[in-house]
């Protein structure tokens, strides 16, 4: 195990400081959500998405509400060159099911401690790296990834199950099986997650009225967005925006 290797649990607040470091850092969600900017590219981390911070990449984070992340610091030599290049080009990624299972295991064996013991790091880190950098996806997975990117860019469209299946080139049964296998959730639940995440990002930017954000995100009206945010985040859209403005 390299001296730089460590696994630690951290929580973040509404303010952060921009910094960089010489090692690879993986930011993996355990609870809550986080806004992260890596070399000028912004993204939202949640229970389905993590981030790869390459050596020397400038980054800053911001979070609202309760959150907890597993931070993996490791020497770049642990990461294959192709995966290192990919992480530099695309810092945000969807967590594979195996990686999510390992996150749960790390949370359990940490026994509430912020830092995992070196013996556990030596055991968990190689498994986690292997789980994150999986082989190229099968054809069906490529189709699912293409569909997911379409939805992320335009979550407010009428994404019925029939349309999602058609765009992915799959039947309804195969679509549900693919979402369960690759993302650990149903198509409808994943769609709602994306709509809420898209709305949160627009709210944080502070450029559009809340009613328009709700409409463009796919909610029937602003009150529907308010109910969704209260249920999932325990906060209203107005309070969420004020937190970022502060």
N, C-alpha and C positions, 0 to 999 in steps of 0.2 A: 504493500500500500504506500502510495506517494505521500509525502508530508503535507501536501495541499489538499488531500482527499478528506472530505467531511460531509456529514449529513446532519442538518440541523433544522428545527422547526422555528419559523418566525411569523410574526403578525405585523401588519403595517397600518399606518394611520393616513390621514388626509394630506400630509406633507412629506416629501422625500427630498433627498439631495442627489444630484447627478454625480455619477462616479463610474469608474471602470476598473478592471483588474486583469491580471495576466493569466488567469486560469479560466477554464470553462465553468459556467454556472448554469444549472438547470433549475427553473422555478416551477414547482409542481404543486397543484392545488390539493388541499385536504379539506378545507372549509372556506366558504365565502368566495369573494371575487376581488380582482385587482386590476387596475389600469397600469399598463407598463409601456414605456417608450424605449426602444432599442435602436440607437443610431438613427433617430428621426422617424422611425416607423412605430406607430402606436397599435396596441392590441389589448384586448380584454381577456384575462385569464379567469376561468371558472372551473367547475368540477370536471369539465370535458377538455379543457385546453391548457397547455403548459407553454413554457418559453425556453428557448436556448439562447444564452448570452455568450457570444464568442469572446475569446481573449481580446482585450483592447476595445471592446464595444462600449460606447457611452450609453448609460441607461439610468432611468429614474422611474419610480413607482408611486402610486397613489391609491388609497383604498378607503372605502366607507363601510362602517359596520364591522361586525365580527368576522375575522378571517384568520386562516392558518395555512401556511405553505411549507412544504418540505424543500429546503434549499440544498442542492447538491453542488458542492465545489470539488472539482477534480482536475487533474492535470490533462492538458490537451492531448498528450500521448495516449491516453486511454481511449480516445475517440478516433475511429478510422478517418482517413483524410477525406473520403467522399462525404461522410456524415458531417464532418467539420465544415466543409464547403457548403453543404446544404443548410446547416444551421446558421451560417453567416448570411445566406441569401434569404432564408425563410425562418425568422426567429420564432414564429408562433406555430404550434402544431397541435393536432388532436391526439389525446392520450389513448394509446392502445389498451384494450381490456387487461392484458397481462400487467401493464404498468400500473393501472388503477388498483389491481389486486395487491401488488407489491407496496403501493402507498399505504393501503389499509394495514398491511402487515407491519410496515415500519412504524406506523402510528401506534399499533398495539404493543410492539416490543419496546417502544420508547418509554412506556410507563409514565407518561406525562413530562418527561425530561426534555429540555430544549435541544440537547445535543446527544446524538447516538454514540455509544461507546465504540472505541476503535475496533474492537472485535466484531461488533455488529456491522460497522461500516465495511469492513473487509468482506463480510458475508453478503450484505445486501447490495452494495454498490455495483459489482459486476452483473448481478442479475437484473438490476434496474437499467443499467446501460444497454444490456442485450434486449430488454423488453421495449425500450424506447426506440431503438434503432432496428426496427424489424425489417425483414427482406421486402423487396418490392411487392406491392399488393397484387392480388389476383385481378383478373379482368373485371369481375363483378365489383370488387372493391374500388377500382378506378372509376367505374360508372357511379358508384355511390359518392365518392369524393367529388366528382364533377357536379353532381346534384347538390351536394352540401354547399359547394362554393356558390352556385347560383342562388341558393336560398339565403346565404349569408349576405350577398350583395343586394338582394331585393326581397327581404322577408315579408314585406307588405303585400306581395302579390297573392292571388288566390291559389294557395298551394294545397289543393285537395289531394287526398291519397291517390286518386286516379291520375292526377297530373304528375305527382312525384314519381309514381311507378312508370309512367310513360317516358318522362325525361331520363330516368335511370335505365330504361330498357328492360324493366323487370315486371313480373306479375305482382299482384298485391301481396300474396303470401311470401314471395321471395323478397319483396321490399321490406316487409316486417322482419323477416329472418335476418336480412342484411343489417338493418339498424340495430337489432338486438345483439348480433354477433360482433359488429364493429364498434358500435357506440354505446352499447349497454342500455338502450332505451328505445321506446317506440317512435315511429316517424312523427306522430302528432305531438308527443312530449318534446322531442328535439326541436320541432318547429317553434313551439312556444318559447323554449329557451332562447332560440336565436332572435325571435321578435323582441323579447325582453332585453337581451344584450344590445341589440341594435338601438332600441329606444334609450337605454341607459347611456350609450355613447353620445347620442345626439343631445340628450338632456345635459350631460356634462359639458359639451361644447358650448352650450348657451346661445346658439345662433337662431334656433327655430322656436316658435310658440309650442307649448306643450300639446295643444289640440292637434296641430299639424303633425307633430312627431307621432302621436298616437295613431293618427290616420295612416301615415306612411309606414308605420311598423306593422300594420295589419290589425289593429284594434278597432272595434266598432266606434268608440269615442274615447274622450279623455278619461271618463270615469272608469272605463274598462281597464285602461292602462294603470290608473291609480289602484284599482283592486288587485291587479297582478303584482304590482310593486309592493304593496302592503303585505300580500300573502307570501311572496318569495323573499323580500328583503326587509320587511318591517319598516318601510319608509315611504312617504309620498313622493311623487315626481318633483313637486315644488321644494320640498326639504332636501331632496337629493341634489337638485341644482344649486341650492344655496350653499350646501356643503362644499361643492367644487368652487363656487365663486369666492367663498371665504378663503 
